[in-house]
Amino acid sequence: MQLREVVFDFTAGGARYRTRGRTSDSRLALDITAELGRLPFSIQSRTARDAAMALLATPPAGASPRITRTSSIELDGQVTVASDVTPVSLVAALTEWVINVQPWVSAISAPLAAARISDRA
């Protein structure tokens, strides 16, 4: 199948992922963004904020975390597959990336969840 552009979202391991792919040369480059939650303010939970900031300083291989203007934490990455991609090869490439970042995503989710819980108390 010959693709020029592919755009879709999915959820895995409690995180929402946005994917946008475009062809260049004979490859399909997929830009992936995981939406992980909001960075807690110190007043919400200093411990949770410090834990999240420490994890932001040690990202998984092949991914770059960032804090948006609205204090949301996102994790960006890119996967490249042959432009004559099949659905199976597309899902396999994305699955490999998600498996690689999942331990980090799980680790940062804990302090973010703790801050949400303490915010409700």
N, C-alpha and C positions, 0 to 999 in steps of 0.2 A: 504494500500500500504506500503510495507517495503522499506525504503530508507537507503542507506549507506552514501550517500553524495548528497547534493543539492547545486548548485551554480547558482545564477542569479542576475541581476541588475534590478532596476526599478527607476522611477522618481515619486516624490510626493511633492507637495507644493513647487516646484522650486528647490528641492535638488535631487541629484543623490544618490541612495543607492546601495551598494554592499552587497550581502548576501552570506554567505557560511555556510552550515550546515553539521554536522557530527553526527553519532549516537554514543551513549555511554550508556551502560546498556539498559534500555528500553525507552530512551529519545532521541530526536533529538535536539541538541543544535545549534541554529542559531546565528552566529556572524554577526552583522550588522554594516556597516560603512556608514555614511552620508558624502558626499563630499560637503562642504559648500562654498568654495572659498578661496582666498588668504588673509592672514592678511596684511592689508595695511602698508606700511612703514610710519614712522612719517612724512617724507617729502611729501608724497602723501596727507595725511590728519591726522593730529594729533588727531583731534576730533574723527574720525572714528576708529582709532587704539585704543584710550583710551576706547571708547564704546565697541569695540569687546573684549578687554582685560578684562573689567569689567564683561562682560557676560561669558567669559571663566572661570571666578572664581566662577560662580554660575550655574553649569550645572543642567539639569533636572534630576529627579530621574531615576535611571536605565540606565544612560548614562554617558560617560566620554569623554569630549572634549580633543583634542590634536592638537598641531601644528607640522606639519611634517618638515623634513629637508628643503623642498622647500617652507616653509611658508604657506602651505595649511592648512586650518582648517578642521578637521574631527571630527565627533562625533561617538563614538563606543558604542555599546550595545550588549546585548545578550538576546535571547528569547528561552525558552525551551518548546517543545511540545512532546507528546507521540510519540514513534518511529513508531507506526502504523498510522502515520499522513495521513490525507486526504487533498486534495487540499484546501478544505474549512477551515479546522482547521489551516493550514499553513498560508493562507491569513489572517485569523482572528487574529492570534497571531502577525503577522507583522503589521497589521493595528492598533492594540491596542498600539503597541510600537510607531509607527509613530504618532498617535494621541497624545500620551503622550509627545513626544519631539517637536511636531510641533510649539507650541507657542515660545519655545526657538529658534528653527530654524528660524522662522519668525523674531524674535527679532534680532538675529545676522546677518541676511541677510540685514537688513536696513543699518547698518554702512558699510558693505562690498560693497553694491551697491553704496552708497554715495561716497566711495573712488574711485570706478571705474568711476563714472561720473566726479568727480573732476580731475581724472587722464587724461581724454579725453579733458578737457577744456584747 
